Amino acid sequence: MPKGTALSLAEKADVAVHVSMLGGFRLQAGDFEVDESRNRARQLWNLLEYLIAFRHRAISPDELADALWHDDEIDNPSSALKNLVYRVRTILISHEIPYAKDMILCRRGAYSWNNALPTTVDIEEFERLIHEADEKEGQPDKQLDLYMEALSYYKGDLLPKSAFEEWVVPLSTYYHSLYVKCVTKTTRLLSDVGRHQEIVDIAQQAIVIDQFEESFHEALILAQIALGNQQRAMAHYDYVTNLFYRELGVKPSDRLRSLYREIIKNAQHVETDLEIIKEDLREASLAYGAFFCEYEVFKNIYRLEARAAERTGQSVFLLLLTVSDLDGQIPGVKLLNNSMDRLQDCLLHSLRRNDVVARFSPTQFVVMLSSLTFENSLMVQDRILGRFKRENPRIAVRIHSKLQPMDPVRPQGNF
């Protein structure tokens, strides 16, 4: 289209407007487009985004002023809005958008998007496709096609550069929840027909959008297991458990932690060469210090030791170490991560190779001390606490400890 060519309203109707709001704002009309990176004046984009997000109704100047300026005092909101609309039109014209002057209407004192112009908006298409898919219950092939098409629209959360605008927050939450639902239903349908690699691709993209949504990680791990990629499944399990501990200061849900057993179970295969099995059981490198493991593994070792303790009378003690700030509260994430890393290193270097350590919670380690008296266990506890204090004199945390003997398992019946 030659620069400066005027279009009649009839001609304009033949040029569709496509608006993207998921993952960032972009407006395309014909061969021309404009996005929010072209101008840093956020109020201009905020106005345009608001009018398009609520394009099926007229919006009063008071509502727009409240959305744009919140509690800021504006001497003349009506004049400020007119100036803002003029500036939006100027930007659109400068980028040769074909009918820039006609996009925003002002009628009877209210503003609106001009719906006489053929307009498609990604959030509307995304929502429409999901609702259509939901109505195809019992038709999995059609459902899957619709859900997959819906996912293609979700490039990221709604208007990330306006994410903290009050009017954006509830909408962003709504569309994000639709996205989580769509990913969940899509991956289940794909799993039913054995298309596990596609699940991996969808889950990986979803994790980029929201790395703290557990269901995305669960779908990825289960797909890797189904594909026979136990090592990748385990690597991702380790990554996500560490992510939740370090970034959120929380431990993953029981459901996610149960995937550890699923990975181990599916890693088994028929092997008749005992030497190969022994090689698989052997630690990859020469171990030093205590045995550090997942809490799920720790529980199984504890149960085995509890059975043995009843028969042999061997003494086993549990030591719980908890990190707090100087006021006894949970430290901030950065301080907590640093403290837990240093405490873990201290544990591994202060304990014997047959002692077992696991992270019980974001602020706690649990230790199993075997073949020791209570007095010797107290000495081990004091050695750990003393070493941590010596090596980390400037870390503003306290380490709280509790020491108790293991409760042996009493067999039932006559054995």
C-alpha positions in Angstrom: 0.0 0.0 0.0 1.6 3.3 -1.1 2.4 5.7 1.7 -0.3 8.4 2.3 -3.0 6.6 0.3 -6.4 7.5 1.7 -9.0 4.7 2.3 -12.7 5.0 2.4 -14.6 3.3 5.2 -15.8 0.6 2.7 -12.2 0.0 1.6 -11.0 -0.1 5.2 -13.5 -2.9 6.0 -11.4 -5.1 3.7 -8.3 -4.6 5.8 -8.5 -6.6 9.0 -7.0 -5.5 12.3 -5.3 -8.1 14.4 -4.5 -7.3 18.0 -2.2 -9.4 20.2 -2.3 -8.9 24.0 -0.9 -12.2 25.2 2.8 -11.9 25.8 2.9 -8.3 24.7 0.8 -5.7 22.8 0.9 -5.5 19.1 -1.6 -4.1 16.6 -1.4 -5.1 12.9 -3.6 -3.6 10.1 -2.9 -4.8 6.6 0.9 -4.7 5.9 1.6 -2.3 8.8 2.0 -2.9 12.5 2.9 -1.1 15.7 3.8 -2.4 19.2 4.5 -1.0 22.6 8.2 -1.0 22.1 7.9 2.0 19.7 7.0 4.5 22.3 7.7 4.5 26.1 4.7 6.6 27.1 2.8 3.9 29.0 -0.4 5.9 29.3 -0.8 5.9 25.5 -0.7 2.1 25.3 -2.7 1.8 28.5 -5.5 3.7 26.9 -5.4 1.7 23.7 -5.2 -1.6 25.5 -8.1 -0.7 27.8 -10.4 0.3 24.9 -9.6 -3.0 23.0 -9.9 -5.2 26.1 -13.4 -3.8 26.7 -14.2 -3.1 23.0 -17.8 -4.3 23.1 -19.1 -1.5 25.2 -18.8 2.3 25.5 -16.6 3.6 28.3 -17.2 6.8 30.3 -14.5 9.4 30.7 -14.6 8.8 34.5 -14.0 5.1 34.1 -11.1 5.7 31.7 -9.6 8.3 34.0 -9.8 6.0 37.0 -8.1 3.2 35.0 -5.3 5.4 33.6 -4.6 7.7 36.6 -5.9 5.8 39.6 -5.9 8.1 42.6 -3.7 10.7 40.9 -5.4 14.1 40.9 -6.0 15.3 37.3 -7.2 18.9 37.0 -9.2 18.3 33.9 -9.7 14.6 33.1 -11.8 15.2 30.0 -9.1 17.4 28.5 -6.4 15.0 29.4 -8.3 12.1 27.8 -8.8 14.1 24.6 -5.1 14.9 24.5 -4.2 11.2 25.0 -6.6 10.0 22.3 -5.0 12.6 19.9 -1.5 11.3 20.8 -2.5 7.6 20.2 -3.9 8.5 16.8 -0.7 10.4 16.0 1.4 7.3 16.8 -0.8 5.1 14.7 -0.7 7.5 11.8 3.1 7.8 12.1 3.3 4.0 11.6 1.1 4.2 8.6 -1.7 2.2 10.2 -4.4 2.4 7.4 -7.3 3.9 9.4 -5.7 5.3 12.5 -8.2 8.2 12.8 -11.2 5.9 12.8 -10.1 3.3 15.4 -11.2 5.2 18.6 -14.7 6.6 18.7 -16.1 9.3 20.9 -19.9 9.4 20.9 -22.3 10.8 23.4 -19.5 11.6 25.7 -18.2 8.0 25.9 -15.2 6.4 24.2 -15.1 3.0 22.5 -13.2 0.9 19.9 -14.6 1.1 16.4 -16.1 -2.3 15.9 -17.2 -1.4 12.4 -13.6 -2.2 11.5 -13.0 -6.0 11.2 -11.0 -6.8 14.3 -9.7 -10.0 15.9 -8.1 -10.0 19.3 -6.1 -12.9 20.5 -7.6 -13.1 24.0 -11.1 -13.4 22.5 -10.0 -16.2 20.1 -8.1 -18.0 22.9 -11.2 -18.0 25.1 -13.6 -18.9 22.3 -11.5 -21.9 21.3 -11.3 -23.2 24.8 -15.1 -22.9 25.3 -15.7 -24.7 22.0 -13.4 -27.5 23.0 -15.2 -27.8 26.4 -18.4 -28.4 24.5 -16.9 -31.3 22.5 -16.9 -33.6 25.4 -16.9 -37.2 24.1 -15.1 -36.1 20.9 -11.5 -36.3 21.9 -10.0 -35.7 18.4 -12.0 -32.5 17.9 -11.3 -31.4 21.5 -7.6 -31.9 21.1 -7.5 -29.9 17.8 -9.3 -26.9 19.4 -7.2 -27.0 22.6 -4.0 -27.1 20.5 -5.2 -24.2 18.4 -6.0 -22.2 21.6 -2.5 -22.9 22.9 -1.0 -21.4 19.8 -2.4 -18.0 20.8 -0.9 -18.0 24.3 2.5 -16.4 23.8 2.7 -15.3 27.4 0.6 -13.7 30.1 -1.6 -10.7 29.4 0.1 -7.4 28.7 3.3 -8.0 30.7 4.4 -4.4 30.5 1.1 -3.3 32.0 1.0 -6.2 34.5 0.7 -4.0 37.6 -2.1 -1.9 36.3 -5.1 -2.5 38.5 -7.5 -3.3 35.7 -5.0 -5.8 34.1 -4.5 -7.9 37.2 -7.9 -9.7 37.3 -7.9 -10.2 33.5 -4.4 -11.6 33.6 -5.3 -14.0 36.4 -8.4 -15.1 34.4 -6.6 -15.8 31.2 -3.7 -17.5 33.0 -6.1 -19.9 34.7 -7.7 -20.7 31.3 -4.2 -21.4 30.0 -3.3 -23.8 32.9 -6.6 -25.6 32.3 -6.0 -25.8 28.6 -2.5 -27.2 29.0 -3.8 -29.7 31.5 -6.6 -31.0 29.3 -4.3 -30.9 26.2 -1.6 -33.0 27.8 -4.1 -35.5 29.1 -5.7 -36.0 25.7 -2.2 -36.3 24.1 -1.2 -38.9 26.8 -4.3 -40.9 26.0 -3.1 -41.4 22.4 0.6 -41.8 23.2 1.8 -38.5 21.8 4.3 -37.9 24.6 6.9 -35.9 22.7 4.2 -33.3 22.0 3.5 -33.2 25.7 7.2 -32.5 26.3 7.2 -29.6 23.8 4.0 -28.1 25.3 5.1 -28.5 28.9 8.5 -26.9 28.2 6.9 -23.9 26.6 4.4 -23.7 29.5 7.2 -23.8 32.1 8.9 -20.8 30.3 5.6 -18.9 30.8 5.1 -20.0 34.4 7.9 -21.9 36.1 6.1 -22.3 39.4 3.0 -24.1 38.1 3.5 -27.6 39.4 1.2 -29.3 36.9 3.4 -28.3 34.0 6.4 -29.9 35.6 4.4 -33.0 36.4 3.2 -33.3 32.8 6.8 -33.0 31.6 8.2 -35.6 34.0 5.5 -38.1 33.2 6.0 -37.6 29.5 9.7 -38.2 29.8 9.0 -41.4 31.8 6.6 -42.6 29.1 9.3 -41.9 26.5 11.8 -44.0 28.5 13.9 -40.9 29.3 14.3 -41.7 33.0 17.5 -39.7 33.3 15.9 -36.6 31.9 12.9 -37.2 34.2 15.1 -37.4 37.2 17.2 -34.4 36.1 14.0 -32.3 35.8 12.7 -33.6 39.1 15.9 -32.5 40.8 15.7 -29.1 39.0 12.1 -28.4 40.1 12.5 -29.4 43.7 15.6 -27.2 44.0 13.7 -24.4 42.2 10.9 -24.5 44.8 13.2 -24.6 47.7 15.5 -21.8 46.5 13.1 -19.4 44.8 9.9 -19.8 46.9 11.2 -21.2 50.1 8.7 -24.0 50.0 8.8 -27.7 49.3 7.0 -29.2 46.4 3.6 -30.8 47.0 3.2 -34.5 48.0 1.9 -35.1 44.5 5.0 -33.8 42.8 7.3 -35.6 45.3 5.5 -38.8 44.6 6.9 -38.6 41.0 10.2 -39.6 42.4 8.9 -43.1 43.1 7.4 -43.2 39.7 10.7 -42.4 38.1 12.5 -45.1 40.1 9.8 -47.6 39.4 10.0 -47.1 35.6 13.8 -47.1 35.6 13.7 -50.9 36.3 14.2 -53.4 33.6 15.1 -57.1 33.3 18.8 -57.7 33.9 20.3 -61.1 34.5 24.0 -60.1 34.8 24.6 -59.5 38.5 27.8 -57.6 37.8 25.9 -55.0 35.8 23.4 -54.6 38.6 26.3 -54.2 41.1 27.8 -51.5 38.8 24.4 -49.7 38.7 24.2 -49.8 42.5 27.7 -48.5 43.0 28.1 -44.7 43.6 29.4 -42.9 40.6 32.4 -41.4 42.4 34.3 -42.0 45.6 32.0 -40.7 48.3 33.1 -38.5 51.1 31.2 -37.5 54.2 27.5 -38.3 54.9 25.1 -39.8 52.4 22.8 -37.0 51.1 19.5 -38.1 49.5 16.0 -37.1 48.7 13.6 -37.2 51.6 11.6 -40.0 49.9 14.8 -42.1 50.0 15.5 -41.1 53.5 12.1 -42.4 54.6 12.9 -45.9 53.2 16.3 -46.0 54.8 14.7 -44.9 58.1 12.1 -47.7 57.9 14.8 -50.3 57.1 16.9 -49.1 60.1 13.9 -49.2 62.4 13.2 -52.8 61.5 16.9 -53.7 62.1 17.0 -51.8 65.4 14.3 -54.0 66.9 16.2 -57.1 66.0 19.8 -56.0 66.8 19.2 -53.5 69.5 21.4 -51.0 67.6 20.9 -47.4 68.6 19.9 -44.9 66.0 19.3 -41.2 66.6 17.5 -38.6 64.5 18.8 -35.1 64.5 16.6 -32.2 63.2 18.3 -28.9 62.3 16.2 -25.8 61.7 17.4 -22.5 60.3 15.8 -19.2 61.5 16.8 -15.6 61.6 17.9 -13.9 64.8 14.3 -13.3 65.8 13.3 -16.9 65.4 11.5 -16.3 62.1 12.0 -17.8 58.6 14.8 -15.9 57.0 14.4 -14.1 53.6 14.9 -16.3 50.6 18.4 -15.1 49.7 19.7 -15.5 53.3 17.9 -18.8 53.7 19.4 -20.3 50.5 22.9 -19.2 51.5 22.5 -20.5 55.0 21.1 -23.9 53.9 23.9 -24.3 51.3 26.5 -23.7 54.0 24.8 -25.9 56.5 24.6 -28.7 54.0 28.3 -28.4 53.3 29.0 -28.4 57.0 26.9 -31.6 57.5 28.6 -33.5 54.7 32.0 -32.7 56.1 31.2 -33.3 59.7 29.4 -36.6 59.5 30.5 -40.2 58.8 30.0 -41.9 55.4 27.2 -44.1 56.9 25.2 -41.2 58.3 22.3 -40.1 56.2 21.1 -36.5 55.5 18.0 -35.2 53.7 16.3 -31.8 53.4 13.0 -32.1 55.2 11.6 -28.6 54.5 12.9 -25.3 53.1 14.4 -24.5 56.5 15.3 -28.0 57.8 17.7 -30.9 57.5 17.0 -34.3 59.1 20.0 -36.5 60.0 20.1 -40.2 60.8 23.0 -41.1 63.1 23.6 -44.9 63.6 25.6 -47.0 66.0 26.1 -44.1 68.5 25.2 -43.6 72.1 23.1 -40.6 73.1 26.2 -38.9 74.5 28.2 -39.4 71.3 25.2 -38.1 69.3 25.2 -35.0 71.3 28.9 -34.6 70.6 28.2 -34.9 66.8 25.4 -32.3 67.1 27.7 -29.9 68.9 30.4 -30.5 66.4 28.1 -29.5 63.5 26.8 -26.4 65.3 30.3 -25.3 66.3 31.7 -25.8 62.8 28.9 -23.8 61.2 29.4 -21.0 63.7 33.2 -20.9 63.1 33.0 -21.0 59.3 30.1 -18.6 59.0 30.5 -15.9 61.8 28.8 -13.2 59.8 25.6 -15.0 58.7 22.8 -13.6 60.8 20.9 -16.9 61.5 20.4 -19.4 64.3 20.5 -23.2 64.0 18.0 -24.9 66.3 18.6 -28.6 66.9 16.5 -31.5 68.3 17.9 -35.0 69.0 15.7 -38.1 69.6 16.3 -41.9 69.4 14.6 -43.8 66.6 11.5 -45.8 67.6 12.1 -49.5 66.6 9.4 -51.3 64.7 7.7 -53.9 66.8 6.5 -56.8 64.6 2.9 -58.0 65.0 2.1 -61.6 65.3 4.4 -64.5 65.8 7.5 -64.3 63.5 
